[in-house]
C-alpha cells in the first residue's frame, strides 16, 4: 500500500484550493518537472486546483531513479494519483506528458472505472503514429546535447554548464528512452472530449498528427495551433492558458448545470 507521503511526492500543489470544483493534473515533457507549470495556478480559473506531476529523477525527486519504460511508470503513477480523484478532474500533458496522461487515463478507466472530464494533449502526435526511427537516447553525449539544442527546450546556459548537464543527462536520456520505447496498443475510445494543441513552427508535430487524436474519443475533439516551435507552451504560454481557461470554465459550467 502506498502511503500518503509517497503519493504526495508524485502530485504537487503549488496553491492548495480545498474548495476547487476541478483538479487539473499537468504531466511534463521529457526533462520537464512540476515547476515547468509554475504560475499556472495564478492564471487559470480560481476554482481550478492545478496539480503538476513530479516524476522521479527531477525537481524534488532528483535523487530517485527515472523510469525508461511506460509499462513500469504508468501503474505506479496511476496508483499515486488515485487518492486525489475525489472530485472532478482533467489531464493536461505536453509532448511525453501527452502519452503518459493518455496511458494513465486508460488505466484509471480500466482499474477504477474513472475518467477525466477532458483530456488536453499538447505537442505530440496521436499515440498510434510511430515515432521517428532516430533513437536520441542512444546518441553520444555530444550528439545528444546537440539534439537538445535543436529542440530548443533547454536554455543555452544550461547546455554549456558541464557540471549541471552531468546531473541532468541521466534523466533526460531516460525520458527520451521512455518515449522511444513506447509501443501503442489499441484501446477503447474515451467518452470524454479531447483538445489537442500544437506549435505552428513545430517541425515534428504536424496538424495531421495532432488531428489523429480525434480517433481516441467518442465525444468532441478540437485542435488549436499557437505561434512557436515544440515548446510553444512556454513561448506562447499566455495564449495557451487563455484557451485552457475558457475550456476549463466550460467544464465547470457543464458540471454545475
N, C-alpha and C positions, 0 to 999 in steps of 0.2 A: 504493500500500500504506500502511495506517495504522500509524504507529509505536506502540510500547508506551506511550510517554508520552502520545500523543494519546488512546489508548484509556482510559488511567487518568484523563484529565480528565472522562470520562463516568461511570466507575464508581468509587465511593469505598468505602473500607474502614475504618470507624470503629475496628474491632478485628480485626486480622488473625488468622485461625484456619486455619492450614495443614492441620490435621488434621480440619477440619469435614467432616461427612458430606453436608452440603447447603448450597447458597447460596440466600439469599432476596434477589432483586433488588426494590427498592422504587421505584416510579415516582410522582413528586409530582403534586399537584393544581396548577391554574392559579395561578401566582405562588409556588408552593412550591419548595423546594430540598432538597438532600441532608440538610441539618440539620433538616428537618421531621420526620425519623425519628430524631432524636437520642435516645439512651438505649435504643433498641430492642435493640441488641446486648447489653445487660446484663440484659434481661428474658426474651428468647426463649431457647429451649434452647441450652445451651453448645456443642452440636455443630452449630449453625446459624451460618453466616457471613452477617451482614447486609450487603448491598451497595446502599446508596441511590444512585440515579442523579442526577447533577448535569447539568441541561440548560443550554445556553448562555443567557447573559443574567442569571444569578443566582449567588449564592454566590461560589465561587472563580472563576467564569466570567462575572462581572458585566459585563466589558467586551466580551464576544462578542455578536454579533447573534442574537437569539432567532428561532426558527422560527415561521412563521404557517401552514404547511401540513403536514399529516401526510405527504403524498406525498414531501416533502423530508426531514422529520425521521426517519421510520421506517427508511429504508435506511441512513442514517449511524449511527443508534443501534444497529441490529441488527449492523452490522459491528463497532462498538465493543465490544459485549457478547460477541460470539462467542469471543474468546480466553479468556474466563472460564467457559466452559461445559464445562470438562474434568472436572466432577463433577456429580452430580445437582443440579437447581436448580428453584426455584419463583418465580413472579412475584406481587407484590402491587402494586396500583395504586389510588389514590384519585381519584375524580372524573375529571379529564382523564387522570390516570395510568392509569385503568382502560382507556380507549380506546387509549392509547399501548401498554400492555403487551399488550393483545389483538392489536393490529396487528403488534407485534414478534414475538409468539409465532407468528403465522401466517407471517410472512416467514421466520423461522427454520425452520419446518417445510418450507416450500416450497424454500428455498435450500440448507439444510444437512441436512434430514431430522431435525432436533432439536425436541423439545417439552419444556415444563416438566412436572414431575411433578404440579403443581397450579397452578391459576390462581385467585388471590384478587382479586376485584373489589369495590370499595367506593365508596359514594356516587355511583353513576352507573347510570342505566338501561341496558339492553342496547343495543348499537350500532345495531340495526335500528330502534329507536324514535326518530323525529325529535325534534330539539331544539325548544324554543320559538322562535317566529318573531322574537322580540326580539333584535336584534344589539347586544349590550352593548359590543362592542369599537369600535363606531362612535358611541357616545354622546359628548356634550360632556364636558369634563373634570369639571365639577361633577356631572353626572348619573352619570358613570362611577364617581366616588368614592362617591356616594350608594348606588350598586348594590353596591359593595364593602362598604359599611357594613351594608347589608341582609343580605348573605350571611354576615356575622359571622365572616369568616375572617381579617380584617386588624385588628390592635389599633387602638383609637381613637387612641392616642398617635401611631401611625404615620400614620394618615389625616390627622391635624391638623398633621403636620410637613411643611410645604410643600416644603422643600428635599429631604427624603428621598423624598417622593412623586414629585417630578420625576425622580428617579433610577430609581424603581421602575415608573412608569407605562408606559414603552415595553414592558417585558417583560410586565407584566400585560395590556396590550392585545393583545400578540402571542399570549399564551396563550389569551385569550378568542377571538381570531380563529381560532386553530388548532382549537379545539373547535367553533366555529360554522361553520367552513368544511368540517368533516369530513363526508364522504359515505360511508355504509356500502355495501360491495358484498358480495353473498352469497359465502360461503366454506364449505369443508368443516368439519364439526364437529370439535372436538378429541377425542382419545381420553383426555385427562386430565380429572380431576374439576374442577369449578368451585364455588367458595364465594363467595356474594355477601353483603355486609354493608351495612346501611343505618341511618339515624337515624330514630327514631320521630317526631321533630318536623321532619324534613326535608320542606318543603312541595313541593319539586320532584321528589323521587325517591320514588315510591310503592312499595309492596310489589309491585304488578303489574309495574312497570317493572324491578324487581330480578329477579323470578321469570322474566322473559323471557330472562335469561341462560341458563336451562336448555336453550334451543334450540341452544346452541353446544357442547354436549358429548354424547358417546355414553356417557359414564361417569356417575358420581354427581354430583348437584347438591344443594347445601344453601344455605339462606338464614338469616341471623340479624340481628335488629334490636337496636339499642342506644339507650339514652336520649341525646337530643341532636339538634341540627339537622344541617345539611350537614357541619359539622366535628366530628361525634361522635368522629372518630378522635383528637381531642385531649381533648375533654371527657369521653369515656368510654374513654380510652386503656388504662387498666388492664384493663377488661373485654374490650376488643378483643384486647389482647396475650395475655390468658389463653386466649381462644378460639383465636387463632393458634398459640399454643404447643402446645395439645392436638392440633391438626390437623397441625402440623409433626412432632411426636413420632410420630404415627401413620404419617406418610410415611416417617420414618426406620426405624421398626419394620418396615414393609412391605418396604423396600429390603433390610433385613438378613435377613428371613425366607427 
